[in-house]
Amino acid sequence: MVYDNVDRVVGNGVKMLFWTDVWAGEVSFSVRFPRLFDLSVHKDVSVAEMCQLGWGEGGQAWSWRRGLFVWEEELAGKLILLLHRVVLQVDKEDRWLWNLETSHVYSVYSAYKLLTIQPMIDSVVSASSLWNKDIPLKVVLFAWRLLRDKLPTKNNLIRRGVISTDDRLCVAGCGSEETSDHLFSHCNIFGMIWHYIYRWLNFSSISPCAVGDHFVLFTALGGLAKMRQSILQVL
């Protein structure tokens, strides 16, 4: 994943959240010490603010919603011990390091290169995830056939011996072989519709490689609103 190639380097700690950002170790303190995070009064403060309050033993940074049990005090002791090794660089700002460039500066080219070499993962869509009472049955059936690659695209017709391999190119005349993934996602003619749909939904995205990934993307964008979820499933 792209995020695995980014490191966050702490400087003065002003722009990093003490509990929820990953700045000292492999995971955030909220993940490593979930009990302490839940009990802390200072959940949304920065690293610099916690340091100023005093994160040593007995420091004001350790304000809890109630008194700690013995085992919780032991957790707090472990966290305080970890912080003894931390020295903030007050003259330097917090910054990101992009590990795919020797300069550690992010570039679109290096991110694109990483994404294009990732192995493709088949997204298996279950029948239950397709079913929605707000979506017409004929749309559900069409989507089911599309996701199972059962539509009469030219590559399928060739495989069944209906047409010859000479007729394999896309019906839009774009010069590419006509497959479900190409026709519904990447065709220069038909695929352009997604550009307008993205604009309508007001978000930016790279078109998924496979129609199964496309379904997963739009379903995940549904959020909590039932009607919005239904609309995105139709898309």
C-alpha positions as CSV (number, residue, x, y, z in Angstrom):
1,M,0.0,0.0,0.0
2,V,1.0,3.6,-0.6
3,Y,0.8,4.5,3.1
4,D,3.4,1.9,4.0
5,N,6.0,4.0,2.1
6,V,5.4,7.1,4.2
7,D,7.1,7.9,7.5
8,R,6.1,10.7,9.8
9,V,9.1,12.4,11.5
10,V,8.4,14.3,14.7
11,G,10.1,17.7,15.2
12,N,8.5,20.1,17.6
13,G,5.3,18.0,17.9
14,V,3.0,20.9,17.1
15,K,1.3,19.2,14.1
16,M,1.1,15.7,15.5
17,L,-1.7,14.4,17.8
18,F,-0.3,12.6,20.8
19,W,-2.7,9.7,21.0
20,T,-3.9,9.1,17.4
21,D,-1.0,9.8,15.2
22,V,1.9,7.3,14.7
23,W,4.9,9.2,15.9
24,A,6.7,7.0,18.4
25,G,6.8,3.4,17.3
26,E,4.9,1.3,14.7
27,V,1.4,2.1,15.9
28,S,-0.4,5.0,17.6
29,F,-0.6,5.2,21.4
30,S,-4.4,5.0,21.1
31,V,-4.0,1.5,19.5
32,R,-1.1,0.4,21.8
33,F,-2.8,1.7,25.0
34,P,-6.5,1.8,24.2
35,R,-7.6,1.7,27.9
36,L,-5.5,4.8,28.7
37,F,-6.8,6.6,25.6
38,D,-10.3,5.9,26.6
39,L,-9.7,7.3,30.1
40,S,-7.6,10.3,29.1
41,V,-9.1,13.8,29.4
42,H,-6.7,15.1,26.8
43,K,-7.7,13.0,23.7
44,D,-7.2,15.6,21.0
45,V,-4.0,17.4,22.1
46,S,-0.8,17.5,20.2
47,V,2.5,16.0,21.1
48,A,3.9,19.4,21.9
49,E,1.0,20.2,24.2
50,M,1.3,17.0,26.1
51,C,5.0,17.6,26.6
52,Q,4.3,21.1,27.9
53,L,1.8,19.8,30.4
54,G,4.5,17.4,31.5
55,W,4.4,13.7,30.5
56,G,6.8,12.5,33.2
57,E,5.5,10.7,36.3
58,G,3.0,12.9,38.1
59,G,2.8,15.3,35.2
60,Q,-0.4,17.2,34.3
61,A,-0.6,15.5,31.0
62,W,-2.0,12.5,32.8
63,S,-5.5,13.6,33.7
64,W,-8.0,10.8,33.8
65,R,-11.8,10.6,33.9
66,R,-11.5,8.5,37.1
67,G,-8.8,7.0,39.3
68,L,-6.8,4.3,37.7
69,F,-6.9,0.7,38.8
70,V,-3.6,-1.0,39.6
71,W,-3.2,-2.7,36.3
72,E,-4.1,0.6,34.5
73,E,-1.4,2.4,36.5
74,E,1.1,-0.2,35.2
75,L,0.1,0.6,31.7
76,A,0.6,4.3,32.4
77,G,4.0,3.5,33.8
78,K,5.0,1.7,30.6
79,L,3.8,4.7,28.5
80,I,5.8,7.1,30.7
81,L,8.9,4.9,30.4
82,L,8.6,5.0,26.6
83,L,8.3,8.8,26.6
84,H,11.6,9.1,28.6
85,R,13.4,8.3,25.4
86,V,11.6,11.0,23.4
87,V,13.4,14.3,22.7
88,L,11.5,16.9,20.7
89,Q,13.3,19.1,18.2
90,V,11.9,22.5,19.1
91,D,13.6,24.2,16.1
92,K,12.2,21.8,13.5
93,E,8.7,21.2,12.2
94,D,7.0,17.8,12.0
95,R,7.3,16.5,8.4
96,W,6.5,13.5,6.2
97,L,9.1,11.4,4.5
98,W,8.3,9.7,1.1
99,N,10.4,6.6,1.0
100,L,10.0,5.9,-2.7
101,E,12.3,8.9,-3.6
102,T,15.8,9.4,-2.4
103,S,15.0,13.0,-1.7
104,H,12.1,11.8,0.5
105,V,9.9,14.2,-1.3
106,Y,6.6,12.9,-2.7
107,S,6.1,12.7,-6.5
108,V,3.1,11.6,-8.5
109,Y,5.3,9.5,-10.7
110,S,6.7,7.3,-7.9
111,A,3.2,6.8,-6.5
112,Y,1.8,5.9,-9.9
113,K,4.7,3.5,-10.5
114,L,4.0,1.8,-7.2
115,L,0.3,1.4,-7.9
116,T,0.7,0.0,-11.3
117,I,3.0,-2.8,-10.1
118,Q,0.6,-4.0,-7.4
119,P,-0.8,-7.5,-8.1
120,M,-4.4,-7.5,-9.0
121,I,-6.8,-9.0,-6.4
122,D,-10.1,-10.4,-7.6
123,S,-13.0,-8.8,-5.8
124,V,-15.6,-11.5,-5.3
125,V,-19.1,-9.9,-4.9
126,S,-21.7,-12.0,-3.2
127,A,-25.3,-12.1,-4.3
128,S,-26.5,-10.7,-0.9
129,S,-24.4,-7.6,-1.4
130,L,-26.1,-7.0,-4.8
131,W,-29.7,-7.3,-3.5
132,N,-31.4,-4.1,-2.6
133,K,-35.2,-3.6,-2.6
134,D,-34.7,0.0,-3.9
135,I,-32.9,-1.2,-7.0
136,P,-35.0,-2.6,-10.0
137,L,-34.6,-6.4,-10.4
138,K,-33.4,-6.1,-14.0
139,V,-30.6,-3.9,-12.8
140,V,-29.6,-6.4,-10.2
141,L,-29.6,-9.2,-12.7
142,F,-27.5,-7.2,-15.2
143,A,-25.0,-6.4,-12.5
144,W,-24.8,-10.1,-11.5
145,R,-24.1,-11.1,-15.1
146,L,-21.5,-8.3,-15.4
147,L,-19.7,-9.2,-12.2
148,R,-19.6,-12.9,-13.3
149,D,-18.4,-11.9,-16.8
150,K,-21.5,-13.5,-18.4
151,L,-22.4,-10.6,-20.7
152,P,-22.1,-11.1,-24.5
153,T,-19.0,-9.0,-24.8
154,K,-16.8,-9.8,-27.8
155,N,-14.2,-11.7,-25.9
156,N,-17.0,-13.9,-24.5
157,L,-18.5,-14.4,-27.9
158,I,-15.2,-15.4,-29.3
159,R,-14.7,-17.9,-26.5
160,R,-18.1,-19.4,-27.3
161,G,-17.3,-19.5,-31.0
162,V,-20.0,-17.1,-32.0
163,I,-17.7,-14.6,-33.8
164,S,-14.1,-14.8,-35.0
165,T,-11.0,-13.4,-33.4
166,D,-10.9,-10.8,-36.1
167,D,-13.9,-9.1,-34.5
168,R,-12.4,-8.8,-31.1
169,L,-12.0,-5.0,-31.0
170,C,-14.3,-2.7,-29.0
171,V,-17.5,-1.7,-30.6
172,A,-16.7,2.0,-29.8
173,G,-13.8,1.9,-32.3
174,C,-11.2,2.7,-29.7
175,G,-8.8,0.0,-30.9
176,S,-8.8,-2.1,-27.7
177,E,-10.1,-5.6,-27.1
178,E,-13.6,-5.6,-25.9
179,T,-13.9,-7.1,-22.4
180,S,-16.3,-6.3,-19.6
181,D,-13.6,-4.5,-17.7
182,H,-12.6,-2.4,-20.7
183,L,-16.1,-1.7,-22.0
184,F,-17.5,-0.6,-18.6
185,S,-14.5,1.1,-17.1
186,H,-11.6,2.0,-19.4
187,C,-13.0,2.6,-22.9
188,N,-12.2,6.1,-24.1
189,I,-15.8,6.5,-25.3
190,F,-18.0,4.7,-22.8
191,G,-15.7,4.9,-19.9
192,M,-15.8,8.7,-19.9
193,I,-19.2,8.6,-18.2
194,W,-17.4,7.9,-14.9
195,H,-15.7,11.2,-15.2
196,Y,-19.0,13.0,-15.1
197,I,-20.4,10.7,-12.3
198,Y,-17.4,11.5,-10.2
199,R,-18.0,15.2,-10.7
200,W,-21.6,14.8,-9.8
201,L,-20.7,13.0,-6.6
202,N,-18.0,15.6,-5.9
203,F,-15.1,13.3,-5.3
204,S,-11.8,12.3,-7.1
205,S,-10.8,8.7,-7.9
206,I,-8.8,6.6,-10.2
207,S,-11.0,4.3,-12.2
208,P,-10.7,0.7,-10.7
209,C,-9.0,-2.0,-12.9
210,A,-12.0,-4.4,-12.6
211,V,-15.7,-4.0,-12.4
212,G,-15.7,-5.9,-9.1
213,D,-13.4,-3.3,-7.6
214,H,-15.7,-0.6,-9.0
215,F,-18.7,-2.1,-7.2
216,V,-16.7,-2.3,-3.9
217,L,-15.6,1.3,-4.3
218,F,-19.1,2.7,-4.8
219,T,-20.7,0.6,-2.1
220,A,-18.0,1.7,0.4
221,L,-18.9,5.3,-0.4
222,G,-22.5,4.8,0.7
223,G,-22.0,6.1,4.2
224,L,-24.9,5.9,6.6
225,A,-27.7,7.3,4.4
226,K,-29.8,4.5,3.1
227,M,-31.0,6.3,-0.1
228,R,-27.4,7.3,-0.9
229,Q,-26.3,3.7,-0.5
230,S,-29.0,2.5,-2.9
231,I,-28.0,5.2,-5.5
232,L,-24.4,4.2,-5.4
233,Q,-25.2,0.5,-5.7
234,V,-27.1,1.3,-8.9
235,L,-24.0,3.1,-10.2
